[in-house]
Amino acid sequence: MHKRDSQQKFCFFKEKSLMERILISGCLLGLSVRYDNKIQPVKNKCIRMWRNEGRLVVVCPEVDGGLSTPRPPAEIVAGSGEDVLTGDAVIHNAAGLDVTQAFITGAHTALELTQQFHIRMAILKEKSPSCGSGFIYDGTFSRRLVSGRGVTAALLVKNGVAVFSEKNIGAACEFLGTL
């Protein structure tokens, strides 16, 4: 198991560049931060190009919030990321432990990165209780999906950041062209 030091940030950008930055989930780049420690990078020409251009600022809200890798899967119980942020829902892991605060802390770390680097768009991992932008699991650990956002995605959207998933990188590419 490993934890990433909360001060350690992965950034794939050139310091002096003035180009638009993109926040991206570390698991989508193949970093070993997924709950199950599996490495599953997304292979996409836009992501490769953005990485080569130095646009990407990498985040894993769950690890940044203090959770280790590997860790038990977690789901939002009876709500969405917005509900977690207002205190109307919680996040439990498969062992029944309340891990809500780690998810909130990680979401605020992601928000701080968007503010620090003036980031206006993010590509986050769909279905994640942190990063899901359209779908999350229903909180019963039955692998049933429901419409909703994870905590980080909800906080970023609330603060004006456009959030895309790995399923709609083409739309993210088009959106970048409008910035």
Backbone as ProteinMPNN parsed JSONL, in Angstrom:
{"seq_chain_A": "MHKRDSQQKFCFFKEKSLMERILISGCLLGLSVRYDNKIQPVKNKCIRMWRNEGRLVVVCPEVDGGLSTPRPPAEIVAGSGEDVLTGDAVIHNAAGLDVTQAFITGAHTALELTQQFHIRMAILKEKSPSCGSGFIYDGTFSRRLVSGRGVTAALLVKNGVAVFSEKNIGAACEFLGTL", "coords_chain_A": {"N_chain_A": [[0.841, -1.182, 0.0], [0.402, 2.27, -0.666], [0.664, 5.752, 0.039], [0.158, 8.9, -1.364], [2.173, 11.636, -0.758], [0.686, 14.494, 0.588], [1.63, 16.909, -0.268], [2.861, 16.395, -2.627], [2.513, 16.786, -6.025], [1.451, 15.815, -9.228], [2.481, 17.07, -12.189], [2.306, 17.701, -15.563], [3.465, 19.802, -17.219], [4.839, 22.668, -18.863], [6.568, 25.063, -17.159], [6.77, 27.829, -17.964], [4.929, 28.194, -19.896], [1.983, 29.622, -21.333], [-0.287, 28.351, -21.988], [-3.613, 26.92, -21.967], [-4.489, 25.013, -19.174], [-5.31, 21.628, -18.178], [-7.098, 19.806, -15.89], [-6.706, 16.499, -14.802], [-7.713, 13.165, -14.036], [-5.494, 11.07, -12.34], [-5.54, 8.275, -12.648], [-6.433, 7.932, -15.221], [-4.221, 8.382, -16.7], [-2.723, 6.235, -16.19], [-1.507, 6.095, -13.726], [-0.796, 4.609, -10.579], [-3.189, 4.737, -8.775], [-5.801, 3.982, -8.507], [-8.575, 2.528, -6.681], [-8.342, -0.263, -6.621], [-5.777, -0.612, -7.338], [-5.181, -1.202, -9.945], [-3.774, -0.657, -13.168], [-4.923, 1.279, -15.656], [-4.656, 2.953, -18.169], [-6.057, 5.519, -20.256], [-6.173, 5.418, -23.681], [-5.727, 7.815, -25.91], [-5.653, 10.13, -28.543], [-5.883, 12.911, -28.146], [-5.358, 13.228, -25.408], [-2.719, 12.275, -25.335], [-1.505, 14.232, -26.952], [-2.02, 16.571, -25.429], [-0.591, 15.964, -23.142], [2.017, 15.869, -24.182], [2.204, 18.522, -24.997], [2.283, 19.75, -22.583], [0.065, 20.442, -20.994], [-1.33, 19.168, -18.907], [-2.487, 18.799, -15.576], [-2.303, 16.783, -12.897], [-4.445, 14.868, -10.812], [-5.551, 12.967, -7.996], [-8.195, 12.76, -6.263], [-8.993, 11.025, -4.175], [-6.672, 9.776, -3.165], [-5.275, 12.129, -2.622], [-6.907, 13.033, -0.625], [-6.213, 11.454, 1.47], [-6.567, 8.699, 1.409], [-5.386, 5.335, 0.992], [-3.625, 3.293, -1.454], [-3.744, -0.006, -2.46], [-7.327, 0.243, -1.747], [-10.457, -0.3, -0.065], [-13.388, -0.432, -2.172], [-15.522, 2.444, -2.552], [-18.671, 4.103, -2.09], [-21.156, 6.601, -2.724], [-23.713, 7.072, -0.457], [-27.121, 7.055, -0.73], [-27.471, 9.451, -2.311], [-25.807, 12.155, -4.054], [-22.709, 13.644, -5.261], [-23.097, 16.381, -4.86], [-24.905, 16.289, -2.747], [-23.291, 15.181, -0.758], [-21.508, 17.294, -0.369], [-23.185, 19.176, 0.806], [-23.755, 17.974, 3.165], [-25.803, 16.168, 3.211], [-25.564, 13.547, 2.412], [-23.491, 10.623, 2.677], [-20.303, 8.926, 2.343], [-19.453, 5.622, 2.157], [-17.138, 2.941, 2.576], [-16.652, -0.403, 1.249], [-16.326, -1.935, 3.489], [-17.882, -0.719, 5.301], [-16.993, 1.548, 6.559], [-17.062, 5.019, 7.227], [-15.973, 7.256, 4.935], [-16.233, 9.809, 4.152], [-15.056, 12.369, 4.773], [-12.455, 12.201, 3.72], [-12.974, 12.196, 0.99], [-14.136, 14.711, 0.647], [-12.014, 16.364, 1.424], [-10.14, 15.686, -0.585], [-11.536, 16.62, -2.841], [-11.478, 19.368, -2.398], [-8.751, 19.783, -2.617], [-8.404, 19.3, -5.354], [-9.937, 21.436, -6.354], [-8.384, 23.579, -5.418], [-6.097, 23.208, -7.019], [-7.188, 23.84, -9.532], [-7.657, 26.523, -9.16], [-5.108, 27.516, -8.562], [-3.724, 27.055, -10.983], [-5.328, 28.27, -12.821], [-7.314, 26.753, -14.139], [-9.832, 25.718, -16.362], [-11.151, 23.516, -17.268], [-11.756, 19.994, -16.845], [-10.871, 16.531, -16.971], [-12.233, 13.736, -15.842], [-12.514, 10.58, -14.059], [-15.121, 8.554, -14.948], [-17.928, 7.202, -13.127], [-16.746, 7.129, -10.651], [-16.845, 7.789, -7.107], [-15.665, 10.138, -6.459], [-14.925, 11.419, -8.893], [-16.826, 10.957, -10.894], [-18.791, 12.179, -13.533], [-21.204, 11.981, -14.792], [-22.347, 9.59, -14.116], [-22.612, 7.576, -11.205], [-22.03, 4.996, -8.748], [-24.755, 3.418, -6.968], [-24.608, 3.249, -4.154], [-25.106, 0.874, -2.91], [-23.358, -1.13, -3.352], [-23.826, -2.922, -5.372], [-23.131, -2.707, -7.948], [-24.773, -1.139, -9.459], [-25.559, 1.543, -11.506], [-26.315, 5.043, -11.242], [-27.648, 8.187, -12.3], [-25.621, 11.006, -11.752], [-23.185, 13.049, -10.028], [-19.81, 12.714, -8.81], [-18.09, 13.719, -5.773], [-15.843, 15.479, -6.188], [-16.215, 16.206, -8.893], [-18.702, 17.498, -8.645], [-18.026, 19.671, -6.962], [-16.172, 21.042, -8.563], [-17.737, 21.73, -10.834], [-19.616, 23.374, -9.575], [-17.983, 25.504, -9.092], [-17.475, 26.555, -11.569], [-15.891, 25.077, -13.36], [-15.579, 23.232, -16.289], [-16.502, 19.911, -16.652], [-15.507, 16.811, -17.903], [-15.726, 13.354, -18.906], [-13.738, 10.339, -19.346], [-15.124, 9.185, -21.32], [-16.059, 11.109, -23.025], [-14.034, 12.578, -24.39], [-13.655, 13.693, -26.892], [-15.564, 15.764, -26.951], [-14.424, 17.315, -24.969], [-12.073, 18.062, -26.229], [-13.122, 19.69, -28.265], [-14.281, 21.671, -26.637], [-12.006, 22.796, -25.46], [-10.995, 24.175, -27.644], [-12.65, 26.367, -27.667], [-11.869, 27.978, -25.624]], "CA_chain_A": [[0.0, 0.0, 0.0], [1.141, 3.51, -0.594], [-0.087, 7.002, 0.06], [0.923, 9.976, -1.972], [2.343, 12.779, 0.128], [-0.301, 15.517, 0.215], [2.314, 18.03, -0.911], [3.363, 15.954, -3.927], [1.547, 16.935, -7.112], [1.95, 15.408, -10.524], [2.162, 18.067, -13.202], [2.961, 17.467, -16.836], [3.385, 21.03, -17.994], [6.02, 23.504, -18.925], [6.325, 26.168, -16.233], [6.679, 29.162, -18.551], [3.896, 28.209, -20.927], [0.74, 30.317, -21.007], [-1.397, 27.612, -22.573], [-4.716, 26.479, -21.106], [-4.219, 23.768, -18.464], [-6.414, 20.692, -18.035], [-7.009, 18.915, -14.745], [-7.027, 15.136, -15.246], [-7.575, 12.084, -13.052], [-4.254, 10.331, -12.516], [-5.772, 6.902, -13.113], [-6.607, 7.949, -16.677], [-2.876, 8.401, -17.287], [-2.048, 4.997, -15.829], [-0.86, 6.136, -12.415], [-1.258, 3.55, -9.688], [-3.966, 5.406, -7.735], [-7.156, 3.413, -8.441], [-8.865, 1.82, -5.435], [-7.878, -1.644, -6.737], [-4.367, -0.513, -7.737], [-5.003, -1.595, -11.342], [-3.321, 0.393, -14.068], [-5.788, 1.251, -16.832], [-4.601, 4.259, -18.834], [-6.9, 5.768, -21.422], [-5.358, 5.682, -24.865], [-6.467, 8.79, -26.689], [-4.696, 11.035, -29.184], [-5.943, 14.245, -27.526], [-4.636, 13.178, -24.13], [-1.277, 12.193, -25.665], [-1.084, 15.549, -27.444], [-2.027, 17.514, -24.308], [0.532, 15.623, -22.261], [3.228, 16.32, -24.869], [2.192, 19.986, -24.986], [2.483, 20.228, -21.219], [-1.186, 21.026, -20.493], [-2.015, 18.375, -17.893], [-2.242, 18.857, -14.132], [-2.855, 15.495, -12.5], [-5.013, 14.804, -9.472], [-6.347, 11.83, -7.543], [-8.801, 13.292, -5.04], [-9.077, 10.04, -3.108], [-5.334, 9.686, -2.579], [-4.975, 13.447, -2.056], [-7.704, 13.162, 0.586], [-5.621, 10.652, 2.532], [-6.819, 7.263, 1.279], [-4.245, 4.597, 0.45], [-3.816, 2.439, -2.621], [-5.164, -0.188, -2.741], [-8.278, 0.556, -0.687], [-11.775, -0.872, -0.383], [-14.215, 0.465, -2.986], [-16.404, 3.326, -1.781], [-19.812, 4.618, -2.848], [-22.006, 7.605, -2.078], [-24.917, 6.426, 0.043], [-28.38, 7.819, -0.77], [-27.328, 10.808, -2.813], [-24.808, 12.478, -5.079], [-21.616, 14.472, -4.768], [-23.674, 17.638, -4.356], [-25.479, 15.988, -1.427], [-22.169, 15.015, 0.177], [-20.974, 18.628, -0.064], [-24.122, 19.892, 1.693], [-23.928, 17.194, 4.38], [-27.023, 15.378, 3.12], [-25.218, 12.172, 2.055], [-22.17, 10.205, 3.156], [-19.612, 7.94, 1.521], [-18.968, 4.474, 2.911], [-16.429, 1.941, 1.785], [-17.297, -1.717, 1.261], [-16.239, -2.47, 4.851], [-18.828, 0.023, 6.13], [-16.344, 2.703, 7.18], [-17.403, 6.332, 6.675], [-14.773, 7.897, 4.377], [-16.724, 11.06, 3.571], [-14.135, 13.495, 4.926], [-11.335, 12.049, 2.778], [-13.461, 12.597, -0.332], [-14.313, 16.173, 0.665], [-10.659, 16.938, 1.437], [-9.581, 15.504, -1.923], [-12.241, 17.521, -3.76], [-10.959, 20.725, -2.182], [-7.401, 19.796, -3.192], [-8.589, 19.464, -6.807], [-10.373, 22.815, -6.578], [-7.207, 24.444, -5.221], [-5.26, 23.104, -8.215], [-7.804, 24.613, -10.623], [-7.464, 27.946, -8.862], [-3.675, 27.813, -8.665], [-3.277, 27.018, -12.374], [-6.362, 28.919, -13.653], [-7.851, 25.676, -14.964], [-11.256, 25.881, -16.647], [-11.745, 22.246, -17.685], [-11.186, 18.801, -16.226], [-11.274, 15.221, -17.472], [-12.244, 12.915, -14.641], [-12.917, 9.175, -14.221], [-16.549, 8.287, -14.81], [-18.422, 6.213, -12.164], [-16.042, 7.28, -9.381], [-17.541, 8.636, -6.132], [-15.001, 11.445, -6.5], [-14.757, 12.034, -10.207], [-17.916, 10.704, -11.833], [-19.408, 13.427, -14.005], [-22.545, 11.697, -15.286], [-22.85, 8.395, -13.446], [-21.934, 7.059, -10.018], [-22.711, 3.821, -8.226], [-25.918, 3.806, -6.166], [-24.38, 3.186, -2.714], [-25.47, -0.447, -2.381], [-22.276, -2.041, -3.748], [-24.413, -3.928, -6.268], [-22.636, -2.3, -9.266], [-25.853, -0.45, -10.166], [-25.246, 2.949, -11.765], [-27.376, 6.045, -11.241], [-27.191, 9.499, -12.766], [-25.113, 11.846, -10.668], [-21.764, 13.422, -10.019], [-19.018, 12.479, -7.62], [-17.845, 14.893, -4.936], [-14.919, 16.397, -6.854], [-16.883, 16.74, -10.082], [-19.728, 18.438, -8.193], [-17.384, 20.895, -6.46], [-15.587, 21.761, -9.694], [-18.83, 22.313, -11.619], [-20.151, 24.472, -8.757], [-17.03, 26.61, -9.176], [-17.323, 27.007, -12.943], [-14.989, 24.26, -14.165], [-16.272, 22.271, -17.159], [-16.015, 18.567, -16.332], [-15.74, 15.779, -18.9], [-15.212, 12.042, -18.5], [-12.939, 9.67, -20.381], [-16.061, 8.759, -22.365], [-16.364, 12.209, -23.952], [-12.822, 13.37, -24.613], [-13.872, 14.474, -28.115], [-16.245, 17.004, -26.547], [-13.438, 18.101, -24.222], [-11.185, 18.63, -27.257], [-13.866, 20.802, -28.879], [-14.433, 22.724, -25.642], [-10.708, 23.467, -25.324], [-10.879, 25.093, -28.759], [-13.446, 27.567, -27.421], [-11.289, 28.766, -24.513]], "C_chain_A": [[0.885, 1.243, 0.0], [0.163, 4.673, -0.545], [0.787, 8.034, -0.613], [0.985, 11.099, -0.961], [1.419, 13.892, -0.343], [0.35, 16.724, -0.454], [2.804, 17.681, -2.317], [2.26, 16.059, -4.972], [2.222, 16.49, -8.399], [1.533, 16.462, -11.531], [2.982, 17.765, -14.447], [2.826, 18.733, -17.665], [4.693, 21.79, -17.912], [5.735, 24.771, -18.135], [6.066, 27.507, -16.909], [5.57, 29.295, -19.593], [2.642, 28.922, -20.439], [-0.475, 29.572, -21.542], [-2.413, 27.205, -21.51], [-4.366, 25.13, -20.479], [-5.495, 22.921, -18.369], [-6.148, 19.834, -16.81], [-7.435, 17.522, -15.211], [-6.818, 14.144, -14.113], [-6.317, 11.282, -13.357], [-4.443, 8.919, -13.024], [-5.943, 6.844, -14.624], [-5.276, 7.998, -17.41], [-2.089, 7.146, -16.924], [-1.292, 5.048, -14.517], [-1.537, 5.125, -11.495], [-2.009, 4.158, -8.498], [-5.39, 4.87, -7.607], [-7.336, 2.644, -7.128], [-8.304, 0.393, -5.456], [-6.423, -1.753, -7.195], [-4.122, -1.002, -9.162], [-4.578, -0.387, -12.162], [-4.116, 0.263, -15.356], [-5.772, 2.607, -17.525], [-5.562, 4.332, -20.015], [-5.979, 6.101, -22.582], [-6.167, 6.569, -25.792], [-5.479, 9.797, -27.256], [-4.725, 12.432, -28.581], [-5.164, 14.263, -26.213], [-3.141, 13.09, -24.37], [-0.749, 13.556, -26.101], [-1.003, 16.546, -26.286], [-0.881, 17.235, -23.345], [1.841, 16.114, -22.877], [3.331, 17.842, -24.897], [2.424, 20.563, -23.598], [1.243, 20.847, -20.597], [-1.726, 20.381, -19.216], [-1.523, 18.619, -16.47], [-3.007, 17.67, -13.56], [-3.311, 15.512, -11.044], [-5.584, 13.411, -9.226], [-6.962, 12.285, -6.229], [-8.84, 12.298, -3.881], [-7.734, 9.882, -2.401], [-4.971, 11.03, -1.936], [-5.761, 13.713, -0.773], [-7.227, 12.283, 1.726], [-5.867, 9.162, 2.453], [-5.621, 6.581, 0.62], [-4.639, 3.836, -0.803], [-3.082, 1.138, -2.35], [-6.006, 0.166, -1.518], [-9.611, -0.101, -1.037], [-12.559, 0.096, -1.272], [-15.148, 1.27, -2.081], [-17.52, 3.818, -2.69], [-20.55, 5.666, -2.019], [-23.318, 6.916, -1.704], [-26.083, 7.421, -0.004], [-28.189, 9.265, -1.206], [-26.249, 10.921, -3.865], [-23.682, 13.278, -4.438], [-22.1, 15.803, -4.212], [-24.233, 17.432, -2.956], [-24.388, 15.793, -0.376], [-21.647, 16.388, 0.588], [-21.88, 19.436, 0.859], [-24.368, 19.14, 2.993], [-25.159, 16.309, 4.381], [-26.793, 13.936, 2.672], [-23.811, 11.896, 2.575], [-21.566, 9.23, 2.153], [-19.087, 6.853, 2.447], [-18.144, 3.592, 1.991], [-17.11, 0.591, 1.976], [-17.235, -2.381, 2.637], [-17.171, -1.732, 5.811], [-18.249, 1.247, 6.809], [-16.752, 3.994, 6.474], [-16.109, 7.025, 6.236], [-15.115, 9.26, 3.743], [-15.682, 12.162, 3.624], [-12.952, 13.404, 3.968], [-11.753, 12.504, 1.384], [-13.651, 14.109, -0.413], [-12.95, 16.864, 0.635], [-10.025, 16.848, 0.052], [-10.231, 16.416, -2.951], [-11.715, 18.947, -3.621], [-9.523, 20.857, -2.691], [-7.486, 20.002, -4.704], [-9.014, 20.891, -7.133], [-9.207, 23.788, -6.426], [-6.281, 24.396, -6.434], [-5.861, 23.907, -9.369], [-7.623, 26.103, -10.402], [-6.003, 28.355, -9.033], [-3.21, 27.926, -10.112], [-4.304, 27.596, -13.356], [-6.978, 27.928, -14.641], [-9.359, 25.854, -15.117], [-11.932, 24.601, -17.133], [-11.008, 21.08, -17.046], [-11.707, 17.56, -16.942], [-11.096, 14.256, -16.305], [-12.833, 11.537, -14.915], [-14.395, 8.978, -13.934], [-16.793, 7.159, -13.81], [-17.76, 6.327, -10.796], [-16.851, 8.135, -8.415], [-16.877, 9.997, -5.964], [-15.236, 12.12, -7.841], [-15.884, 11.811, -11.199], [-18.601, 11.993, -12.24], [-20.821, 13.219, -14.529], [-23.191, 10.543, -14.562], [-21.972, 8.043, -12.257], [-22.666, 5.788, -9.59], [-23.715, 4.238, -7.159], [-25.749, 3.69, -4.65], [-24.714, 1.849, -2.086], [-24.405, -1.508, -2.667], [-22.808, -3.205, -4.583], [-24.022, -3.663, -7.723], [-23.727, -1.644, -10.113], [-25.511, 1.033, -10.277], [-26.503, 3.802, -11.702], [-26.793, 7.341, -11.805], [-26.715, 10.307, -11.563], [-23.632, 12.117, -10.826], [-21.119, 12.966, -8.717], [-18.717, 13.796, -6.927], [-16.95, 15.908, -5.633], [-15.573, 17.023, -8.081], [-17.927, 17.779, -9.681], [-19.112, 19.754, -7.728], [-16.785, 21.717, -7.598], [-16.668, 22.442, -10.53], [-19.424, 23.513, -10.875], [-19.27, 25.718, -8.853], [-16.66, 26.972, -10.613], [-16.368, 26.234, -13.819], [-15.838, 23.292, -14.995], [-15.66, 20.895, -16.932], [-16.469, 17.587, -17.407], [-15.236, 14.458, -18.336], [-14.343, 11.484, -19.617], [-13.814, 9.186, -21.523], [-16.378, 9.865, -23.365], [-15.18, 13.162, -24.134], [-12.94, 14.198, -25.894], [-14.552, 15.798, -27.807], [-15.299, 17.903, -25.765], [-12.481, 18.791, -25.189], [-11.85, 19.843, -27.918], [-13.996, 21.961, -27.889], [-13.118, 23.504, -25.481], [-10.524, 24.495, -26.444], [-11.684, 26.368, -28.585], [-12.858, 28.468, -26.345], [-10.245, 29.753, -25.009]], "O_chain_A": [[1.967, 1.259, 0.588], [-0.975, 4.596, -1.008], [2.007, 8.037, -0.45], [-0.03, 11.472, -0.373], [1.372, 14.202, -1.533], [-0.331, 17.484, -1.143], [3.123, 18.571, -3.105], [1.189, 15.475, -4.808], [3.403, 16.752, -8.626], [0.341, 16.716, -11.703], [4.199, 17.597, -14.381], [2.152, 18.738, -18.695], [5.52, 21.581, -17.024], [4.764, 25.474, -18.415], [5.203, 28.256, -16.452], [5.313, 30.385, -20.104], [2.285, 28.832, -19.264], [-1.579, 30.115, -21.545], [-2.107, 27.154, -20.319], [-3.984, 24.201, -21.191], [-6.608, 23.437, -18.466], [-5.095, 19.207, -16.702], [-8.42, 17.386, -15.938], [-5.873, 14.261, -13.332], [-6.099, 10.864, -14.494], [-3.596, 8.408, -13.757], [-5.636, 5.826, -15.245], [-5.205, 7.693, -18.6], [-0.926, 7.007, -17.303], [-0.513, 4.142, -14.218], [-2.724, 4.836, -11.642], [-1.536, 4.107, -7.363], [-6.113, 5.263, -6.692], [-6.363, 2.17, -6.54], [-7.843, -0.106, -4.43], [-5.908, -2.851, -7.411], [-2.971, -1.198, -9.552], [-4.97, 0.747, -11.885], [-4.002, -0.736, -16.066], [-6.762, 3.336, -17.477], [-5.836, 3.333, -20.679], [-5.111, 6.966, -22.471], [-7.159, 6.139, -26.382], [-4.581, 10.265, -26.555], [-3.683, 13.084, -28.51], [-4.408, 15.196, -25.94], [-2.366, 13.757, -23.684], [0.323, 13.981, -25.672], [-0.025, 17.285, -26.175], [-0.276, 18.159, -22.8], [2.675, 16.702, -22.188], [4.431, 18.39, -24.83], [2.731, 21.747, -23.463], [1.373, 21.716, -19.734], [-2.515, 21.007, -18.509], [-0.322, 18.643, -16.198], [-4.223, 17.571, -13.725], [-2.658, 16.087, -10.172], [-6.049, 12.755, -10.158], [-6.315, 12.203, -5.185], [-8.73, 12.699, -2.722], [-7.675, 9.858, -1.172], [-4.424, 11.063, -0.834], [-5.344, 14.513, 0.065], [-7.769, 12.35, 2.83], [-5.428, 8.42, 3.332], [-4.93, 7.179, -0.205], [-5.813, 3.746, -1.162], [-1.892, 1.172, -2.034], [-5.49, 0.361, -0.417], [-9.854, -0.421, -2.2], [-12.411, 1.312, -1.142], [-15.511, 0.831, -0.99], [-17.343, 3.936, -3.902], [-20.564, 5.62, -0.788], [-23.947, 6.261, -2.535], [-26.029, 8.488, 0.607], [-28.68, 10.189, -0.558], [-25.834, 9.938, -4.478], [-23.698, 13.553, -3.239], [-21.576, 16.293, -3.212], [-24.065, 18.282, -2.082], [-24.555, 16.201, 0.773], [-21.374, 16.621, 1.765], [-21.402, 20.285, 1.611], [-25.117, 19.62, 3.844], [-25.531, 15.757, 5.416], [-27.754, 13.174, 2.564], [-23.048, 12.815, 2.871], [-22.241, 8.77, 1.232], [-18.366, 7.134, 3.405], [-18.406, 3.501, 0.792], [-18.037, 0.464, 2.775], [-18.011, -3.294, 2.917], [-17.247, -2.071, 6.992], [-18.95, 1.921, 7.565], [-16.781, 4.043, 5.245], [-15.255, 7.34, 7.065], [-14.371, 9.778, 2.91], [-15.445, 12.828, 2.617], [-12.494, 14.426, 3.456], [-10.966, 13.132, 0.676], [-13.353, 14.716, -1.442], [-12.758, 17.835, -0.096], [-9.441, 17.818, -0.43], [-9.552, 16.932, -3.839], [-11.531, 19.647, -4.617], [-9.124, 21.928, -3.147], [-6.726, 20.789, -5.269], [-8.508, 21.489, -8.082], [-9.063, 24.717, -7.222], [-5.738, 25.424, -6.837], [-5.134, 24.577, -10.102], [-7.454, 26.86, -11.357], [-5.707, 29.415, -9.583], [-2.397, 28.791, -10.437], [-4.17, 27.435, -14.569], [-7.141, 28.23, -15.824], [-10.071, 26.105, -14.145], [-13.137, 24.589, -17.382], [-9.817, 21.156, -16.748], [-12.828, 17.539, -17.45], [-9.984, 13.994, -15.847], [-13.564, 11.35, -15.887], [-14.86, 9.207, -12.817], [-15.96, 6.263, -13.665], [-18.197, 5.659, -9.859], [-17.481, 9.106, -8.835], [-17.469, 10.909, -5.387], [-15.694, 13.261, -7.903], [-15.888, 12.433, -12.261], [-18.952, 12.81, -11.389], [-21.564, 14.187, -14.693], [-24.411, 10.495, -14.403], [-20.751, 8.192, -12.298], [-23.792, 5.539, -10.022], [-23.555, 5.277, -6.519], [-26.686, 4.013, -3.92], [-24.62, 1.693, -0.869], [-24.551, -2.66, -2.26], [-22.303, -4.325, -4.505], [-24.528, -4.323, -8.63], [-23.622, -1.597, -11.338], [-25.213, 1.693, -9.281], [-27.597, 3.362, -12.053], [-25.58, 7.549, -11.78], [-27.332, 10.288, -10.498], [-22.937, 11.505, -11.636], [-21.769, 12.849, -7.679], [-19.05, 14.864, -7.439], [-17.28, 17.094, -5.661], [-15.491, 18.235, -8.282], [-18.024, 18.831, -10.313], [-19.613, 20.828, -8.06], [-16.878, 22.944, -7.598], [-16.524, 23.61, -10.893], [-19.701, 24.547, -11.482], [-19.75, 26.843, -8.714], [-15.642, 27.624, -10.846], [-16.054, 26.68, -14.922], [-16.713, 22.613, -14.458], [-14.443, 20.731, -17.009], [-17.644, 17.536, -17.772], [-14.425, 14.435, -17.41], [-14.228, 12.075, -20.691], [-13.305, 8.817, -22.581], [-16.91, 9.59, -24.441], [-15.319, 14.382, -24.042], [-12.382, 15.292, -25.971], [-14.164, 16.837, -28.34], [-15.366, 19.127, -25.887], [-12.121, 19.952, -24.999], [-11.221, 20.885, -28.104], [-13.834, 23.119, -28.275], [-13.13, 24.731, -25.378], [-9.96, 25.565, -26.216], [-11.435, 27.354, -29.279], [-13.305, 29.602, -26.174], [-9.663, 30.489, -24.213]]}, "name": "protein", "num_of_chains": 1, "seq": "MHKRDSQQKFCFFKEKSLMERILISGCLLGLSVRYDNKIQPVKNKCIRMWRNEGRLVVVCPEVDGGLSTPRPPAEIVAGSGEDVLTGDAVIHNAAGLDVTQAFITGAHTALELTQQFHIRMAILKEKSPSCGSGFIYDGTFSRRLVSGRGVTAALLVKNGVAVFSEKNIGAACEFLGTL"}
